[in-house]
Structure formats: structure tokens, C-alpha cells
Amino acid sequence: MSTRLSIIPVIVCIFFGTTIKAQKTKQLGEGDAPAPALLSEITWLEGHWRGEAFGGIAEEIWSPPLGDSMFFSFRLIDDEGVQFYELGHIIQQENSLLLQLKHFSKDLKGWETKDETVDFKLVDKDENAFYFEGFTIERIDKNHINMYVLIDEGDLREETVFSYKKYRP
């Protein structure tokens, strides 16, 4: 499993699941400004979420908004233990939202450089979905969400979907 993860591009490592043709992700046009939104509009994301991925468990925990930020942690666990982590947030940036994250190996060594983050500007939103550039967060109901990540590497341009269920220990 760890060999497989090491060859997957960083953006793909955000969430794993079934690969489908791009349907749910969007991109900003050249010169387009990010869509207007408030952090209070995505509070439904708050909570502890779990799903299955690559024969293991993917887990995310999203904090409530505080200080113009919703913080999250992510980990992927399989039979060999933790495979990697992510830390990140959605922040209020002027009149829009920005999703930023960093990846860490299971020994907490960062994948990105010290000052580098993976950034996703907000393209659009509706009542049940926030469309960041190449990354969509969709509310199915109060206990289920889907996240879609666009894989764009050379000739490969596919969307990966991952489904989460609200976790209640």
C-alpha cells in the first residue's frame, strides 16, 4: 500500500475512492475572481467523518468555524497502520473561501516544502455543494457527504469521488 501511495500525485492523495469522468468539479476561468461566500454557509461540514478507501479507513474531523477558519485533519489507515495525514483549513479570504492543505507521511514528514500549501479557490456554490478549483464538497444529507477531486496529470484527466458517513463512536 505505501508503495502505491508514493506514486500517486499529491493532489490525488487528498481523498480516494471510485474514479469517474469529470462531472462534479469546476475550474475558474482565466482572470475570473473567486466566488463570493461566507464560512457560515459551510458549517454543515463540521464533524467526524469516515469512509473506506483502498481497503482501509479514511477519516476526517472538521472543527466548527472560529477565527475565520474551519480546521480539519485527515488520515488514511490500512492493515499496515497509518499511511499518511493531511492538515488544512477552509478560511474566509476577503469575500470568498479558500481551501488549503498540507500532506504528511506517517512519520509526520511534510510532503510540501515548508512554506508551500495545496490551495483550492472557490469557483461556485449552491445549497448543498461548494465547488473549489478541482475539488468539490457535496452534502448528500446530514449524515453523508461526497468529496470529488480532479486528477489532471498529462493525458489523465479524471475525477475521483470519495463518500463519507458521519461517524459517531
N, C-alpha and C positions, 0 to 999 in steps of 0.2 A: 504494500500500500504506500509506504513512504517513497519508494522509487517512482511510482505513478504520480504522486503529488508533486514531486520535484520537477517534473517536466510540464506540468500544467501552468499556463501563463498566470501571472499574479491576479489579473482581473477575473479569471475563471475561478480562482480559488475562493472567491467570496462565498458562493453558495453552489451546491451540487445537486443534481437530480437528473431529470429527463431532458434530452436535447430536442428542440423543436425548431421549425423555421421561425425567423423573427416576426413576431406578431404583437408583442406587448411592450417592447422597449422603443424609445424615441430618442432623437438627437436634436440638438439646437442647430439651426441653420447658421451659416457664416454671418457674423455680425449681429445675430439675434441676442437679445438680453434674456437672462433667466426669467422664468415665470414668477409672478407675484404670489406669495403665500406666507402664512404665519405658522410658527411652530405649534401653536394651539390647535391647528387643523389636523395634525397627525398624532394626537395623543392616544388614539386607538392602538397605536403600535406598542405602547407601554406594556411590559410584562415579560414573562418567561415563556419561551417558545422552543419546541423540539420537533425534529423530523428525522427521517432516515436518509442516509447518503452513503453510497459506496460500501454497503454492508455494515455501516456504523451509525452513530448518532451525531446529528448536528444540533447544536444548542445555541440560542441567542437570548440574551437578557437585556431589555431596553428599560432605561430609567425614565421616570416622568420628567417633563421639561423643568429645567431650573437653570437660571443664569443664561438664558437664550441658547440652551443646548439640551439635546436628548442623547445621553451617552449609551453605548452598547458594548457588550463583549460577546464573542463568538468562539466556539471551539468545535473541532471535529474529532470524534473519538471512535476508534475501531478496536478490534481484538488485541491489537498491539499497544493500545493506550491512546493518548492524545496525539494527533497528527500535526495540528497547527492551531494557532489562535489568531483572532483579529480583535483590535480595539478601535473604536471610532465614535463618531457622533453625527447627528444632524444639527446644524447650527442655523440660527437666524442670521442672515447676512443681508444687511440693508432691508429691502422689502421682499426677499426671496429666501430660499433654503439651500443649503449646501450639505451634501453627504460626504464625509471624509473618513478614511480608514487607513490603518497600518496593519501589516501581517507580521506574525512572529512564529518561528518554529517551536516545536515542543519544548526546547530548552531556552525559550524566550529570546533567541537571537533574531533581530529585526531583518525583514526581507528588504524593505525600502531603506534608503540612506537616512541618516539622522534627521534631516530637515525635509524629507520627501513624504508626501501623502498621496493616496489614490483619491482623486476628487471627482464628484459627480454633481454637476449643476442641475437645478430643477428646470425641466422643459415644459411640463404641463401638470395639471392635477384635475381630479374630479372628486366626487363624494367618497369614492372607495379606492382610489389609487393615486399614488404620487409617482410621476414619471421623471426620474433623474436621467441624465445622459447615459444610455446603455444599461440602466438599472431601474427596475420598476418594483415598487412595493404595493401589493394589492390586498385589500381586506375582502375576504370572502364572507365572513360573518364574525361575530365577536370572539370566536374560538379558533378561527382558521385564517391564515394569510398565505399568499404566494409571493415569492420574490423571483424576478426574472433578471438574468444577466446576459448581455450581448457579448458573445465571443467573436472578436473581429481580429483574426490573425492571418494575414495574407489572403489566400483563396478561401479560407474557412470563415464563414460569417453565419453563426448560428446563435440561437437563444437557448439558454439553459434555465429550466424552471425548477424551483425547489418549494415544496409545500411544508408549512409548519402548522402545528396544532398547539394551542395554549397548554402549557404544562402546569399541572397542579400536583405537587408532591404529596 
